[in-house]
Amino acid sequence: MSKTTLHRKYVDGYHVVLLDGKSNQAKVKPGQLVLDPFVGTGSVLIACACYGAHVVGADIDIHGWGKTSRAAGPKTRGPNDNLYMSMKQHGLEARYVDVLTADAARPAWTQRSPLFDAIVTDPPYGVREEKIGSKKSQINTVAEEYKADHIPAVAPYRLSEVLSDLLQLANNTLTAGGRLVYWLPVSRAE
């Protein structure tokens, strides 16, 4: 990594070399504004902040955004278990802008408004996350008048839809010369 380096080999399950590669592909520079519309644990944004970018995250799952992974530890999260505190551990808190609850398929930025210098993300593959505020055990029938804006608890999210949403978001929000960088799953024939 550039001037600021990560203090460990992995950041929430991602090897820092992979995160470094994404930041380099986006040509992240100091002072730029970078968005991750599928922020999850925030590891992508931590890497971009290491290059001096100010970072913004968004995610549909309000129970998971900006929170560090607990694969090997307790299943509950404390009040200091979030992206801001992770960035503070690396001395990057001055580059944290915010994390908001938003659906990439229905982004908060709907009009053409160049704002971000880069969009760097690891999108979901195949299944959407839980609906904002939903509990998997609660199954309700949605009234007809609300179906257009309804986000199902779990629904297919085909790769073509993910890419379409990302390209539309990039078209609406990237500055001239801005970059969209994302991981794309591939299937290798054996």
C-alpha positions in Angstrom: 0.0 0.0 0.0 1.0 3.6 -0.4 1.8 6.0 2.4 -0.4 4.3 5.0 -0.2 0.6 5.3 -2.6 -1.9 6.8 -1.4 -3.4 10.1 -2.3 -6.9 9.3 -2.2 -9.4 6.4 -6.0 -9.7 6.1 -8.8 -7.1 6.5 -12.1 -8.8 7.2 -11.3 -11.9 5.1 -9.6 -10.1 2.1 -5.9 -10.4 1.6 -4.4 -6.9 1.5 -2.8 -7.6 -1.9 -6.2 -8.0 -3.4 -7.5 -4.9 -1.8 -4.3 -3.0 -2.9 -4.9 -4.2 -6.5 -8.5 -2.8 -6.5 -7.3 0.6 -5.2 -4.6 0.7 -7.8 -7.0 -0.2 -10.6 -9.2 2.7 -9.5 -6.1 5.0 -9.5 -7.1 6.2 -6.0 -5.3 9.4 -5.0 -5.3 11.6 -1.9 -8.3 13.9 -1.6 -10.5 11.9 -4.0 -14.0 10.7 -3.0 -14.6 6.9 -3.3 -17.9 5.0 -3.0 -18.5 1.4 -2.2 -22.2 0.7 -2.9 -22.0 -2.8 -1.4 -19.9 -1.8 1.6 -20.4 -4.9 3.8 -17.5 -4.9 6.3 -15.8 -1.9 4.7 -12.5 -3.6 3.8 -12.5 -2.1 0.3 -12.9 1.4 1.7 -10.2 0.9 4.2 -7.8 0.1 1.4 -8.8 3.2 -0.6 -8.4 5.3 2.5 -4.8 4.1 2.7 -4.2 5.9 -0.6 -5.6 9.1 0.9 -9.2 8.9 -0.5 -12.2 10.1 1.5 -14.6 7.2 1.6 -18.4 6.7 1.5 -20.2 3.4 1.9 -23.7 2.2 1.3 -25.5 -1.2 1.9 -29.0 -2.5 2.0 -28.4 -4.5 5.1 -28.4 -2.1 8.0 -27.4 -4.9 10.4 -24.1 -5.6 8.6 -22.9 -2.4 7.0 -19.6 -1.2 8.1 -19.2 -3.9 10.8 -16.2 -6.1 11.0 -16.4 -9.8 10.2 -16.9 -12.2 13.1 -16.3 -15.5 11.3 -14.0 -16.7 14.0 -15.3 -14.8 17.0 -18.4 -13.8 18.8 -21.6 -13.5 16.8 -22.6 -10.2 18.5 -21.1 -6.8 17.7 -20.3 -4.1 20.2 -20.9 -0.4 19.8 -17.3 0.1 18.6 -17.5 -2.7 16.1 -18.0 -0.6 12.9 -16.1 0.8 9.9 -15.3 4.1 11.6 -13.6 2.3 14.4 -11.8 -0.1 12.0 -10.5 3.0 10.2 -9.5 4.6 13.5 -7.4 1.5 14.3 -5.4 2.2 11.1 -5.2 5.9 11.7 -7.6 6.6 8.8 -10.6 8.1 10.6 -10.1 11.5 9.1 -10.9 9.9 5.7 -14.2 8.4 6.8 -17.2 10.3 5.4 -20.1 8.1 6.2 -22.0 4.8 5.6 -25.6 4.9 4.7 -28.4 2.5 4.2 -29.2 2.3 0.5 -30.1 -0.2 -2.2 -27.8 -0.2 -5.2 -30.7 -1.1 -7.4 -32.5 2.0 -6.1 -29.6 4.4 -5.3 -30.0 7.6 -3.4 -28.2 9.3 -6.3 -30.8 9.1 -9.1 -30.0 12.2 -11.1 -26.8 12.8 -13.1 -24.6 14.4 -10.4 -20.8 13.8 -10.8 -19.7 13.3 -7.2 -17.4 10.3 -6.9 -13.9 9.9 -8.3 -14.2 6.2 -8.1 -16.6 3.4 -7.3 -14.8 0.4 -5.9 -16.8 -2.6 -4.8 -17.2 -6.3 -4.3 -20.9 -6.8 -5.3 -23.1 -9.7 -4.2 -23.5 -12.6 -6.5 -26.9 -14.2 -6.9 -28.9 -13.3 -3.9 -29.9 -9.9 -2.4 -29.4 -9.3 1.3 -32.2 -8.9 3.8 -34.7 -6.2 3.3 -34.0 -3.1 5.3 -35.2 -3.8 8.9 -36.6 -7.3 8.1 -36.4 -10.4 10.1 -36.1 -13.6 8.1 -38.7 -15.3 10.4 -41.3 -12.6 9.5 -43.1 -13.4 6.3 -45.8 -10.9 5.4 -48.0 -10.4 2.4 -47.2 -7.1 0.6 -50.2 -5.0 -0.3 -50.6 -4.4 -4.1 -50.0 -0.6 -3.7 -46.6 -1.2 -2.1 -45.2 -3.9 -4.4 -43.4 -1.5 -6.7 -41.2 -0.2 -3.9 -41.0 -3.5 -1.9 -37.6 -5.1 -1.4 -38.0 -8.8 -0.6 -36.1 -10.3 2.3 -34.3 -12.7 0.0 -34.6 -12.5 -3.8 -32.5 -13.4 -6.8 -30.1 -10.7 -7.9 -28.7 -11.9 -11.3 -25.2 -10.9 -12.3 -26.7 -9.0 -15.3 -28.8 -6.9 -12.8 -25.8 -6.2 -10.6 -23.8 -5.0 -13.5 -26.6 -2.9 -14.9 -27.1 -1.3 -11.5 -23.4 -0.6 -11.2 -23.1 0.9 -14.7 -26.1 3.1 -14.1 -24.7 4.3 -10.8 -21.3 4.9 -12.4 -23.0 6.8 -15.2 -24.9 9.0 -12.8 -22.3 9.7 -10.2 -18.7 9.4 -11.5 -16.7 12.5 -12.3 -15.1 12.8 -15.7 -12.3 10.2 -15.8 -13.7 8.4 -12.8 -13.3 4.7 -12.6 -15.6 1.8 -11.7 -13.7 -1.2 -10.3 -15.4 -4.4 -9.1 -14.8 -8.1 -8.7 -16.6 -10.3 -11.2 -17.1 -14.0 -10.5 -15.9 -16.4 -13.1 -16.4 -20.1 -13.6 -13.3 -22.0 -14.8 -13.9 -25.1 -16.8 -11.9 -28.1 -15.3 
